[in-house]
Amino acid sequence: MSAELGLLSLLLAVGCAILQSFAAFRNDPDGGALAVSAARAQAIAASAAFLFLLAAFAASDFSVSNVVANSHSSKPMFYKISAGWGNHEGSMLLWALLLSVYGAFFAHFQGRATPDGRFAMGVMGLLSTGVLAFIALASNPFLRQIPAAVDGRGLNPLLQDPGLIIHPPMLYLGYVGFAVPFAMAVGALAKGHIDSDWARRARPWMLIAWGFLTWGIALGSWWAYRELGWGGYWFWDPVENASLLPWLVGAALVHSTLVLERRGGFPGWTVLLAIITFSLSLIGTFIVRSGLLTSVHAFAVDPTRGLAILAYLIVAIGGAMGLFAWRAKSFEGDIRFTPASREAMVLINNLVMSSAAAAIFLGTLYPLLIDALGASPLSVGAPFYTATAIPLFIIGMAAMGLAPLAMWRKGTLMQALGQSRFALGIAVAGLALTVALKPGSIMGPLAVGAALWVGAGSVTHGIQRRKMRWTLDQWAMVLGHVGLAIAAMGMAATALFSTEVSKAVNPGDTVRLGTIVARFDGISAVRGPNFTAERATISLLDENGKVTRTLYPERRFYPASGMPTTEAAIASNPLGDLHVTVSALTEKEGQKTVIRGWAMRLFNRPLIGWIWTGAALTGLGSLIGGFGIGWRRRRRQNQAQVSAPLGAS
């Protein structure tokens, strides 16, 4: 019964989304209130549909095709429920749910405040209508299977990991969150009014979306590091790039909006960035779910669904871009600033982030274009991105470190450098030390210097403002920039100083990696809730041969899906990780595969934990800024409403 109730709730959500758009676009005083009510009802209906889907997974209802394809009776309950969004249909329903929830919050807090806000509420309704209708017509997660299956085929074992279970909802909170600035940009273009007040209203939504997207990307890279068993944290995989693109342009958007709010500058550019950021989120959805690209992250390989998503994308992006082209000349900011002012630093950062996004976009989609033209297949790998994106990131961080210390409008280079003497000294010292430790490398030491520059510059800014009244804006900025510096330091150290060794071993053999000594103590068979495993016992030894820690990497086999996985064992500390995997050395004897021995592989990854610590701090800073600014604005509005009658009397 949950499937039928879920489908009914989904159809009800479609109706509410249509009503929301119709009411918001009507030139009727009561239309705004009706649109707000419809947005709330849509969020409730979409929530009900999603909960009914999760109930079917929790109950192992194998009369529902989606449950059969993605679950199994032997799975732990946590993975049964999370399988609800670990597939194409369920993930799209989660996408639609979050879009409805964002739309309801926007309608409640800002939908009726201004004419462009009301128009934006109508745009949010149209966006929801398209997604919900697509799910109901082309991607129904509630389809029945007759007769019911005895059991399911199980979720992809690679997805049965806490990191990846939390990763999609967090990523979607970022992806979908940029729909609000997108809708507000379209509303502002339609009503012909973009000013600092619009920036103040839009910036909290941008910060919240960017913060969640930061956390989502970090969780995805943490999963890749832990689950795929080779010691890396980023593949430049096309699907990973799909999430990085809106993050880069979103970073530019957040900073550009600050200039519009404080100085009235870059109005047209800011609106364009708002459109592009959400457009890249939609393109990411298209890439992941159309079958256009194959990846361990991708959910679908269905060209029909891909065409439907492409049509939605063309209408949404094409409509917004057309409106921008029509109105763009009306929004030319009259702002003057020196080449070393804070506005200039933000502009450099914007250009760098946008250029990096363009390079990654080209590298991701160019092979597809070549293939579509019938030319020889082309692969774009890490060397391309390292040569194009990494230098741009370093330039962007240089501007980022200088921006908080530069003056608005009249800043000079000598003034900014004078304020940042401490940061400059730290950066130069770090760069020189890195060159001494790793001669022959240039990008790595520059990255270390840039990371220290941003971190020390943010600390300097905080110290200089210690006697002033701190606002949430300052706390958020310092926390976000310091977090980014920590993450960049972790990436640079991992890239520069990582070491690894692989060796065939028998029980009792040891493997040395620098000062690390690991002893292979043998293999034992273990059974998990829905898998069997060969578990290795690895003892870490000190200089006296005493065991200091024991690790247990595994090679698992999941009978439901017939897939093996490698589960690494990781010994972590603040200075880095030891990442250990064990694999079987086999050979064929007739029709049988015989294990002849084992191979142990050790990876030493200095400071790799700093990547996720820094990303967590950056995301937290953005969320503090977004929720803090929104709460402060709401409180002021309430105070104004309360004091208005008193003032009148």
PEJOQUI-V582223 format. One record per backbone hydrogen bond with DSSP energy under -0.5 kcal/mol. CO is the residue of the C=O (numbers start at 1). NH is the residue of the N-H. E is the energy in kcal/mol with one decimal. If there is no record, write none. Layout:
CO/NH/E + CO/NH/E
//
This chain:
1/5/-2.3 + 2/6/-2.4 + 3/7/-2.4 + 4/8/-2.4 + 5/9/-2.3 + 6/10/-2.2 + 7/11/-2.5 + 8/12/-2.1 + 9/13/-2.2 + 10/14/-1.9 + 11/15/-2.1 + 12/16/-2.3 + 13/17/-2.3 + 14/18/-2.2 + 15/19/-2.4 + 16/20/-2.5 + 17/21/-2.1 + 18/22/-2.5 + 19/23/-2.8 + 20/24/-2.3 + 21/25/-2.1 + 22/26/-0.9 + 26/28/-1.7 + 28/31/-1.5 + 28/32/-0.6 + 30/34/-1.9 + 31/35/-2.5 + 32/36/-2.1 + 33/37/-2.2 + 34/38/-2.4 + 35/39/-2.3 + 36/40/-2.1 + 37/41/-2.5 + 38/42/-2.5 + 39/43/-2.0 + 40/44/-2.0 + 41/45/-2.6 + 42/46/-2.8 + 43/47/-2.1 + 44/48/-2.2 + 45/49/-2.3 + 46/50/-2.1 + 47/51/-2.5 + 48/52/-2.4 + 49/53/-1.7 + 50/54/-2.3 + 51/55/-2.1 + 52/56/-1.7 + 53/57/-1.8 + 54/58/-2.8 + 55/59/-2.1 + 56/61/-2.5 + 57/60/-1.3 + 60/62/-1.4 + 61/64/-1.7 + 62/149/-2.4 + 63/65/-0.6 + 63/145/-3.8 + 64/67/-0.6 + 64/68/-2.1 + 65/69/-2.3 + 66/70/-1.1 + 67/71/-1.5 + 68/153/-3.4 + 71/154/-2.3 + 72/75/-1.5 + 76/79/-0.6 + 76/80/-2.0 + 77/81/-2.5 + 78/82/-2.2 + 79/83/-1.4 + 81/84/-2.0 + 82/85/-1.5 + 83/86/-0.5 + 87/91/-2.4 + 88/92/-2.2 + 89/93/-1.9 + 90/94/-2.3 + 91/95/-2.3 + 92/96/-2.5 + 93/97/-2.6 + 94/98/-2.5 + 95/99/-2.0 + 96/100/-2.3 + 97/101/-2.4 + 98/102/-2.8 + 99/103/-2.3 + 100/104/-2.3 + 101/105/-2.4 + 102/106/-2.7 + 103/107/-2.5 + 104/108/-2.3 + 105/109/-2.4 + 106/110/-3.0 + 106/111/-1.5 + 110/113/-1.2 + 110/114/-0.6 + 114/118/-2.0 + 115/119/-2.0 + 116/120/-2.3 + 117/121/-1.9 + 118/122/-1.5 + 119/123/-2.0 + 120/124/-2.6 + 121/125/-1.7 + 122/126/-1.9 + 123/127/-2.6 + 124/128/-2.3 + 125/129/-2.4 + 126/130/-2.2 + 127/131/-1.9 + 128/132/-2.9 + 129/133/-2.5 + 130/134/-2.0 + 131/135/-2.2 + 132/136/-2.4 + 133/137/-2.4 + 134/138/-2.9 + 134/139/-1.0 + 135/139/-1.0 + 140/143/-0.7 + 143/65/-2.3 + 156/159/-2.1 + 157/160/-1.4 + 159/161/-1.9 + 161/165/-2.0 + 162/166/-2.0 + 163/167/-1.5 + 164/168/-1.1 + 165/169/-0.6 + 166/170/-1.9 + 167/171/-2.7 + 168/172/-2.8 + 169/173/-2.0 + 170/174/-1.1 + 171/175/-3.0 + 172/176/-3.0 + 173/177/-0.8 + 174/178/-1.2 + 175/178/-0.7 + 176/179/-2.2 + 177/180/-1.4 + 177/181/-0.6 + 178/182/-1.8 + 179/183/-2.9 + 180/184/-2.7 + 181/185/-2.5 + 182/186/-2.4 + 183/187/-2.6 + 184/188/-2.5 + 185/189/-2.4 + 186/190/-2.6 + 187/191/-2.1 + 188/192/-1.1 + 188/193/-1.8 + 195/199/-1.8 + 196/200/-2.3 + 197/201/-2.1 + 198/202/-2.1 + 199/203/-2.6 + 200/204/-0.6 + 202/205/-0.5 + 202/206/-1.8 + 203/207/-2.6 + 204/208/-2.3 + 205/209/-2.4 + 206/210/-2.7 + 207/211/-2.4 + 208/212/-2.2 + 209/213/-2.3 + 210/214/-2.3 + 211/215/-2.0 + 212/216/-2.6 + 213/217/-2.6 + 214/218/-2.3 + 215/219/-2.5 + 216/220/-1.9 + 217/221/-2.3 + 218/222/-2.2 + 219/223/-2.2 + 220/224/-2.2 + 221/225/-2.2 + 222/226/-2.3 + 223/227/-3.4 + 224/228/-1.2 + 225/231/-0.5 + 226/568/-0.9 + 237/241/-2.8 + 238/242/-1.5 + 239/243/-0.9 + 240/243/-0.8 + 240/244/-1.6 + 241/245/-2.1 + 242/246/-0.7 + 243/247/-1.0 + 244/248/-2.3 + 245/249/-2.2 + 246/250/-2.4 + 247/251/-2.0 + 248/252/-1.7 + 249/253/-2.3 + 250/254/-2.5 + 251/255/-1.7 + 252/256/-2.6 + 253/257/-2.6 + 254/258/-1.1 + 255/259/-1.4 + 256/260/-2.0 + 257/261/-2.5 + 258/262/-2.7 + 259/263/-2.9 + 259/264/-0.8 + 259/265/-1.2 + 260/264/-0.9 + 266/270/-2.3 + 267/271/-2.1 + 268/272/-2.3 + 269/273/-2.4 + 270/274/-2.0 + 271/275/-1.9 + 272/276/-2.7 + 273/277/-2.8 + 274/278/-1.5 + 275/279/-2.0 + 276/280/-2.6 + 277/281/-1.5 + 278/282/-2.3 + 279/283/-2.5 + 280/284/-2.3 + 281/285/-1.9 + 282/286/-2.3 + 283/287/-2.7 + 284/288/-2.3 + 285/289/-2.0 + 286/290/-1.5 + 287/293/-0.9 + 288/299/-1.1 + 288/300/-1.1 + 295/298/-0.6 + 301/303/-0.6 + 302/306/-2.3 + 303/307/-2.4 + 304/308/-1.9 + 305/309/-2.6 + 306/310/-2.4 + 307/311/-2.4 + 308/312/-2.1 + 309/313/-2.6 + 310/314/-2.6 + 311/315/-2.2 + 312/316/-2.6 + 313/317/-2.7 + 313/318/-0.5 + 314/318/-2.0 + 315/319/-2.1 + 316/320/-1.8 + 317/321/-3.0 + 318/322/-2.4 + 319/323/-2.1 + 320/324/-2.3 + 321/325/-2.6 + 322/326/-1.7 + 323/327/-2.0 + 324/328/-2.3 + 327/330/-2.2 + 328/331/-1.9 + 330/332/-0.5 + 331/268/-0.7 + 331/333/-0.6 + 333/335/-1.1 + 338/341/-1.7 + 341/345/-1.9 + 342/346/-2.3 + 343/347/-2.4 + 344/348/-2.6 + 345/349/-2.4 + 346/350/-2.7 + 347/351/-2.5 + 348/352/-2.6 + 349/353/-2.7 + 350/354/-2.3 + 351/355/-2.3 + 352/356/-2.7 + 353/357/-2.2 + 354/358/-2.2 + 355/359/-2.3 + 356/360/-2.4 + 357/361/-2.6 + 358/362/-2.4 + 359/363/-2.5 + 360/364/-2.0 + 361/365/-2.3 + 362/366/-2.5 + 365/369/-2.0 + 366/370/-2.5 + 367/371/-2.2 + 368/372/-2.4 + 369/373/-1.7 + 370/375/-2.0 + 371/374/-1.3 + 379/381/-0.6 + 381/384/-1.0 + 381/385/-1.2 + 382/386/-2.9 + 383/387/-2.1 + 384/388/-1.6 + 385/389/-1.9 + 385/390/-1.3 + 388/392/-0.9 + 389/393/-2.4 + 390/394/-2.0 + 391/395/-2.0 + 392/396/-2.6 + 393/397/-2.4 + 394/398/-1.8 + 395/399/-1.9 + 396/400/-2.3 + 397/401/-2.4 + 398/402/-1.1 + 399/403/-2.1 + 400/404/-0.8 + 402/405/-0.9 + 402/406/-0.9 + 403/406/-1.1 + 407/342/-2.5 + 407/411/-0.7 + 408/410/-3.2 + 409/338/-2.2 + 411/340/-0.7 + 412/416/-2.4 + 413/417/-2.8 + 414/418/-2.3 + 415/419/-1.7 + 416/420/-0.9 + 418/421/-0.8 + 420/424/-2.7 + 421/425/-2.4 + 422/426/-2.2 + 423/427/-2.5 + 424/428/-2.5 + 425/429/-2.3 + 426/430/-2.4 + 427/431/-2.5 + 428/432/-2.6 + 429/433/-2.3 + 430/434/-2.2 + 431/435/-2.3 + 432/436/-2.0 + 433/437/-2.1 + 434/438/-2.5 + 438/441/-1.2 + 442/446/-1.9 + 443/447/-2.3 + 444/448/-2.3 + 445/449/-2.8 + 446/450/-2.6 + 447/451/-2.5 + 448/452/-2.5 + 449/453/-2.2 + 450/454/-2.4 + 451/455/-2.5 + 452/456/-2.8 + 453/457/-2.2 + 454/458/-2.3 + 455/459/-2.1 + 456/460/-2.6 + 457/461/-2.3 + 458/462/-2.1 + 459/463/-2.6 + 460/464/-2.5 + 461/465/-1.3 + 463/466/-1.5 + 465/468/-1.6 + 468/470/-0.6 + 471/475/-2.2 + 472/476/-3.0 + 473/477/-2.5 + 474/478/-2.8 + 475/479/-2.6 + 476/480/-2.6 + 477/481/-2.7 + 478/482/-2.6 + 479/483/-2.3 + 480/484/-2.1 + 481/485/-2.2 + 482/486/-2.4 + 483/487/-2.5 + 484/488/-2.6 + 485/489/-2.3 + 486/490/-2.2 + 487/491/-2.3 + 488/492/-2.6 + 489/493/-2.7 + 490/494/-2.3 + 491/495/-2.5 + 492/496/-2.3 + 493/497/-2.7 + 494/498/-1.1 + 499/604/-3.1 + 501/602/-2.7 + 503/600/-2.8 + 505/598/-1.3 + 506/509/-2.5 + 509/520/-3.0 + 511/518/-2.8 + 513/516/-2.2 + 516/513/-2.7 + 517/541/-2.6 + 518/511/-2.8 + 519/521/-0.7 + 519/539/-2.5 + 520/508/-4.0 + 522/537/-2.1 + 524/535/-3.2 + 526/533/-2.6 + 531/528/-3.0 + 532/557/-2.9 + 533/526/-2.5 + 533/535/-0.7 + 534/536/-0.6 + 534/555/-1.7 + 535/524/-2.5 + 536/538/-0.6 + 537/521/-2.9 + 538/540/-0.5 + 538/551/-3.2 + 539/519/-3.2 + 540/548/-3.1 + 540/549/-1.1 + 541/517/-0.6 + 542/545/-2.1 + 546/542/-2.2 + 549/540/-3.2 + 551/538/-2.8 + 553/536/-2.7 + 554/567/-2.9 + 555/534/-2.1 + 556/565/-2.2 + 557/532/-2.3 + 557/559/-0.7 + 558/561/-0.6 + 558/562/-2.4 + 558/563/-0.9 + 563/558/-2.3 + 565/556/-2.3 + 565/567/-0.5 + 566/568/-0.7 + 567/554/-2.5 + 569/580/-3.0 + 570/572/-0.6 + 571/578/-2.4 + 573/576/-2.0 + 575/607/-1.7 + 576/573/-1.8 + 577/579/-0.6 + 577/605/-2.8 + 578/571/-2.7 + 578/580/-0.5 + 579/603/-2.1 + 580/569/-2.5 + 581/601/-2.7 + 583/599/-3.1 + 584/586/-0.7 + 585/596/-3.4 + 585/597/-1.1 + 587/594/-2.8 + 589/592/-1.8 + 592/589/-3.0 + 592/594/-0.6 + 594/587/-2.0 + 594/596/-0.6 + 597/585/-2.8 + 598/505/-3.5 + 599/583/-2.3 + 600/503/-2.3 + 601/581/-2.0 + 602/501/-2.0 + 603/579/-2.8 + 603/605/-0.6 + 604/499/-1.8 + 604/606/-0.6 + 605/577/-1.8 + 605/608/-1.4 + 607/610/-1.4 + 608/611/-1.3 + 608/612/-0.6 + 609/613/-2.0 + 610/614/-2.9 + 611/615/-2.1 + 612/616/-2.2 + 613/617/-2.0 + 614/618/-2.6 + 615/619/-2.8 + 616/620/-2.3 + 617/621/-2.8 + 618/622/-2.1 + 619/623/-2.4 + 620/624/-2.8 + 621/625/-2.3 + 622/626/-2.7 + 623/627/-2.8 + 624/628/-2.3 + 625/629/-2.5 + 626/630/-2.2 + 627/631/-2.7 + 628/632/-2.5 + 629/633/-2.4 + 630/634/-2.3 + 631/635/-2.4 + 632/636/-2.0 + 633/637/-2.0 + 634/638/-2.3 + 635/639/-2.5 + 636/640/-2.3 + 637/641/-2.2 + 638/642/-2.1 + 639/643/-2.3 + 640/644/-1.4 + 641/645/-0.6 + 642/646/-0.6 + 643/647/-2.4 + 644/648/-2.0 + 645/649/-1.6
//
